[in-house]
């Protein structure tokens, strides 16, 4: 696996985590 592919995977994982965390935060806000 090339370095760029690994970085893309990491970025995708990061954004997925942020989105899940954000939705949980908004849900617990109400």
PQR file with spaces between the fields and no chain letter, atoms N, CA, C, O and H, PARSE charges and radii, in Angstrom:
ATOM       1  N    UNK     1       0.851   -1.189    0.000 -0.4000 1.5000
ATOM       2  CA   UNK     1       0.000    0.000    0.000 -0.0000 2.0000
ATOM       3  C    UNK     1       0.894    1.248    0.000  0.5500 1.7000
ATOM       4  O    UNK     1       1.851    1.353    0.768 -0.5500 1.4000
ATOM       5  N    UNK     2       0.555    2.168   -0.869 -0.4000 1.5000
ATOM       6  CA   UNK     2       1.366    3.383   -0.967 -0.0000 2.0000
ATOM       7  C    UNK     2       1.056    4.333    0.179  0.5500 1.7000
ATOM       8  O    UNK     2       0.055    4.181    0.879 -0.5500 1.4000
ATOM       9  H    UNK     2      -0.222    2.083   -1.493  0.4000 1.0000
ATOM      10  N    UNK     3       1.917    5.297    0.354 -0.4000 1.5000
ATOM      11  CA   UNK     3       1.751    6.246    1.456 -0.0000 2.0000
ATOM      12  C    UNK     3       0.481    7.082    1.276  0.5500 1.7000
ATOM      13  O    UNK     3      -0.252    7.334    2.233 -0.5500 1.4000
ATOM      14  H    UNK     3       2.730    5.420   -0.214  0.4000 1.0000
ATOM      15  N    UNK     4       0.234    7.505    0.032 -0.4000 1.5000
ATOM      16  CA   UNK     4      -0.938    8.345   -0.218 -0.0000 2.0000
ATOM      17  C    UNK     4      -2.233    7.578    0.055  0.5500 1.7000
ATOM      18  O    UNK     4      -3.206    8.144    0.554 -0.5500 1.4000
ATOM      19  H    UNK     4       0.829    7.300   -0.745  0.4000 1.0000
ATOM      20  N    UNK     5      -2.235    6.292   -0.277 -0.4000 1.5000
ATOM      21  CA   UNK     5      -3.431    5.479   -0.038 -0.0000 2.0000
ATOM      22  C    UNK     5      -3.681    5.350    1.460  0.5500 1.7000
ATOM      23  O    UNK     5      -4.822    5.412    1.917 -0.5500 1.4000
ATOM      24  H    UNK     5      -1.445    5.832   -0.683  0.4000 1.0000
ATOM      25  N    UNK     6      -2.610    5.171    2.214 -0.4000 1.5000
ATOM      26  CA   UNK     6      -2.749    5.052    3.669 -0.0000 2.0000
ATOM      27  C    UNK     6      -3.253    6.366    4.258  0.5500 1.7000
ATOM      28  O    UNK     6      -4.073    6.375    5.176 -0.5500 1.4000
ATOM      29  H    UNK     6      -1.683    5.120    1.843  0.4000 1.0000
ATOM      30  N    UNK     7      -2.755    7.466    3.723 -0.4000 1.5000
ATOM      31  CA   UNK     7      -3.188    8.773    4.225 -0.0000 2.0000
ATOM      32  C    UNK     7      -4.664    9.001    3.920  0.5500 1.7000
ATOM      33  O    UNK     7      -5.402    9.526    4.754 -0.5500 1.4000
ATOM      34  H    UNK     7      -2.088    7.459    2.977  0.4000 1.0000
ATOM      35  N    UNK     8      -5.090    8.605    2.723 -0.4000 1.5000
ATOM      36  CA   UNK     8      -6.499    8.752    2.357 -0.0000 2.0000
ATOM      37  C    UNK     8      -7.373    7.935    3.297  0.5500 1.7000
ATOM      38  O    UNK     8      -8.435    8.388    3.722 -0.5500 1.4000
ATOM      39  H    UNK     8      -4.491    8.179    2.045  0.4000 1.0000
ATOM      40  N    UNK     9      -6.917    6.728    3.618 -0.4000 1.5000
ATOM      41  CA   UNK     9      -7.667    5.862    4.527 -0.0000 2.0000
ATOM      42  C    UNK     9      -7.779    6.519    5.900  0.5500 1.7000
ATOM      43  O    UNK     9      -8.844    6.521    6.517 -0.5500 1.4000
ATOM      44  H    UNK     9      -6.054    6.360    3.273  0.4000 1.0000
ATOM      45  N    UNK    10      -6.670    7.071    6.362 -0.4000 1.5000
ATOM      46  CA   UNK    10      -6.660    7.725    7.672 -0.0000 2.0000
ATOM      47  C    UNK    10      -7.600    8.918    7.694  0.5500 1.7000
ATOM      48  O    UNK    10      -8.350    9.112    8.651 -0.5500 1.4000
ATOM      49  H    UNK    10      -5.805    7.070    5.860  0.4000 1.0000
ATOM      50  N    UNK    11      -7.556    9.716    6.630 -0.4000 1.5000
ATOM      51  CA   UNK    11      -8.420   10.897    6.546 -0.0000 2.0000
ATOM      52  C    UNK    11      -9.892   10.479    6.538  0.5500 1.7000
ATOM      53  O    UNK    11     -10.724   11.101    7.198 -0.5500 1.4000
ATOM      54  H    UNK    11      -6.947    9.558    5.852  0.4000 1.0000
ATOM      55  N    UNK    12     -10.205    9.426    5.791 -0.4000 1.5000
ATOM      56  CA   UNK    12     -11.574    8.929    5.741 -0.0000 2.0000
ATOM      57  C    UNK    12     -12.045    8.473    7.112  0.5500 1.7000
ATOM      58  O    UNK    12     -13.170    8.752    7.525 -0.5500 1.4000
ATOM      59  H    UNK    12      -9.529    8.921    5.255  0.4000 1.0000
ATOM      60  N    UNK    13     -11.164    7.767    7.810 -0.4000 1.5000
ATOM      61  CA   UNK    13     -11.488    7.286    9.155 -0.0000 2.0000
ATOM      62  C    UNK    13     -11.734    8.462   10.082  0.5500 1.7000
ATOM      63  O    UNK    13     -12.681    8.467   10.868 -0.5500 1.4000
ATOM      64  H    UNK    13     -10.249    7.540    7.475  0.4000 1.0000
ATOM      65  N    UNK    14     -10.856    9.471    9.976 -0.4000 1.5000
ATOM      66  CA   UNK    14     -10.951   10.636   10.846 -0.0000 2.0000
ATOM      67  C    UNK    14     -12.278   11.359   10.658  0.5500 1.7000
ATOM      68  O    UNK    14     -12.947   11.716   11.628 -0.5500 1.4000
ATOM      69  H    UNK    14     -10.087    9.467    9.337  0.4000 1.0000
ATOM      70  N    UNK    15     -12.653   11.573    9.388 -0.4000 1.5000
ATOM      71  CA   UNK    15     -13.896   12.291    9.113 -0.0000 2.0000
ATOM      72  C    UNK    15     -15.108   11.500    9.578  0.5500 1.7000
ATOM      73  O    UNK    15     -16.088   12.076   10.049 -0.5500 1.4000
ATOM      74  H    UNK    15     -12.109   11.284    8.600  0.4000 1.0000
ATOM      75  N    UNK    16     -15.040   10.159    9.443 -0.4000 1.5000
ATOM      76  CA   UNK    16     -16.135    9.316    9.883 -0.0000 2.0000
ATOM      77  C    UNK    16     -16.300    9.438   11.397  0.5500 1.7000
ATOM      78  O    UNK    16     -17.414    9.547   11.908 -0.5500 1.4000
ATOM      79  H    UNK    16     -14.243    9.691    9.060  0.4000 1.0000
ATOM      80  N    UNK    17     -15.168    9.417   12.104 -0.4000 1.5000
ATOM      81  CA   UNK    17     -15.188    9.531   13.559 -0.0000 2.0000
ATOM      82  C    UNK    17     -15.755   10.878   13.997  0.5500 1.7000
ATOM      83  O    UNK    17     -16.566   10.952   14.919 -0.5500 1.4000
ATOM      84  H    UNK    17     -14.262    9.328   11.689  0.4000 1.0000
ATOM      85  N    UNK    18     -15.318   11.942   13.325 -0.4000 1.5000
ATOM      86  CA   UNK    18     -15.785   13.289   13.664 -0.0000 2.0000
ATOM      87  C    UNK    18     -17.292   13.400   13.442  0.5500 1.7000
ATOM      88  O    UNK    18     -18.005   13.992   14.253 -0.5500 1.4000
ATOM      89  H    UNK    18     -14.658   11.883   12.575  0.4000 1.0000
ATOM      90  N    UNK    19     -17.769   12.824   12.336 -0.4000 1.5000
ATOM      91  CA   UNK    19     -19.194   12.920   12.033 -0.0000 2.0000
ATOM      92  C    UNK    19     -20.026   12.182   13.077  0.5500 1.7000
ATOM      93  O    UNK    19     -21.063   12.675   13.519 -0.5500 1.4000
ATOM      94  H    UNK    19     -17.190   12.344   11.678  0.4000 1.0000
ATOM      95  N    UNK    20     -19.565   11.004   13.464 -0.4000 1.5000
ATOM      96  CA   UNK    20     -20.279   10.225   14.483 -0.0000 2.0000
ATOM      97  C    UNK    20     -20.261   10.972   15.812  0.5500 1.7000
ATOM      98  O    UNK    20     -21.282   11.075   16.491 -0.5500 1.4000
ATOM      99  H    UNK    20     -18.722   10.603   13.104  0.4000 1.0000
ATOM     100  N    UNK    21     -19.098   11.486   16.174 -0.4000 1.5000
ATOM     101  CA   UNK    21     -18.961   12.220   17.439 -0.0000 2.0000
ATOM     102  C    UNK    21     -19.867   13.444   17.454  0.5500 1.7000
ATOM     103  O    UNK    21     -20.503   13.744   18.464 -0.5500 1.4000
ATOM     104  H    UNK    21     -18.268   11.402   15.622  0.4000 1.0000
ATOM     105  N    UNK    22     -19.921   14.151   16.322 -0.4000 1.5000
ATOM     106  CA   UNK    22     -20.721   15.364   16.234 -0.0000 2.0000
ATOM     107  C    UNK    22     -22.211   15.057   16.372  0.5500 1.7000
ATOM     108  O    UNK    22     -22.934   15.768   17.070 -0.5500 1.4000
ATOM     109  H    UNK    22     -19.404   13.908   15.501  0.4000 1.0000
ATOM     110  N    UNK    23     -22.666   13.992   15.701 -0.4000 1.5000
ATOM     111  CA   UNK    23     -24.082   13.635   15.776 -0.0000 2.0000
ATOM     112  C    UNK    23     -24.445   13.204   17.193  0.5500 1.7000
ATOM     113  O    UNK    23     -25.547   13.487   17.664 -0.5500 1.4000
ATOM     114  H    UNK    23     -22.078   13.415   15.134  0.4000 1.0000
ATOM     115  N    UNK    24     -23.530   12.525   17.875 -0.4000 1.5000
ATOM     116  CA   UNK    24     -23.787   12.108   19.257 -0.0000 2.0000
ATOM     117  C    UNK    24     -23.873   13.337   20.158  0.5500 1.7000
ATOM     118  O    UNK    24     -24.731   13.412   21.038 -0.5500 1.4000
ATOM     119  H    UNK    24     -22.635   12.295   17.492  0.4000 1.0000
ATOM     120  N    UNK    25     -22.988   14.285   19.934 -0.4000 1.5000
ATOM     121  CA   UNK    25     -22.996   15.511   20.732 -0.0000 2.0000
ATOM     122  C    UNK    25     -24.299   16.283   20.532  0.5500 1.7000
ATOM     123  O    UNK    25     -24.879   16.791   21.491 -0.5500 1.4000
ATOM     124  H    UNK    25     -22.292   14.224   19.219  0.4000 1.0000
ATOM     125  N    UNK    26     -24.755   16.368   19.281 -0.4000 1.5000
ATOM     126  CA   UNK    26     -25.997   17.089   18.984 -0.0000 2.0000
ATOM     127  C    UNK    26     -27.189   16.356   19.577  0.5500 1.7000
ATOM     128  O    UNK    26     -28.143   16.986   20.033 -0.5500 1.4000
ATOM     129  H    UNK    26     -24.284   15.955   18.502  0.4000 1.0000
ATOM     130  N    UNK    27     -27.142   15.033   19.574 -0.4000 1.5000
ATOM     131  CA   UNK    27     -28.255   14.240   20.099 -0.0000 2.0000
ATOM     132  C    UNK    27     -28.355   14.413   21.613  0.5500 1.7000
ATOM     133  O    UNK    27     -29.456   14.500   22.156 -0.5500 1.4000
ATOM     134  H    UNK    27     -26.367   14.521   19.204  0.4000 1.0000
ATOM     135  N    UNK    28     -27.225   14.461   22.288 -0.4000 1.5000
ATOM     136  CA   UNK    28     -27.229   14.602   23.743 -0.0000 2.0000
ATOM     137  C    UNK    28     -27.497   16.047   24.147  0.5500 1.7000
ATOM     138  O    UNK    28     -27.727   16.335   25.322 -0.5500 1.4000
ATOM     139  H    UNK    28     -26.330   14.390   21.847  0.4000 1.0000
ATOM     140  N    UNK    29     -27.467   16.937   23.190 -0.4000 1.5000
ATOM     141  CA   UNK    29     -27.704   18.347   23.466 -0.0000 2.0000
ATOM     142  C    UNK    29     -29.168   18.596   23.820  0.5500 1.7000
ATOM     143  O    UNK    29     -29.474   19.417   24.685 -0.5500 1.4000
ATOM     144  H    UNK    29     -27.280   16.703   22.236  0.4000 1.0000
ATOM     145  N    UNK    30     -30.055   17.894   23.155 -0.4000 1.5000
ATOM     146  CA   UNK    30     -31.494   18.087   23.342 -0.0000 2.0000
ATOM     147  C    UNK    30     -31.959   17.471   24.649  0.5500 1.7000
ATOM     148  O    UNK    30     -33.145   17.536   24.974 -0.5500 1.4000
ATOM     149  H    UNK    30     -29.807   17.227   22.453  0.4000 1.0000
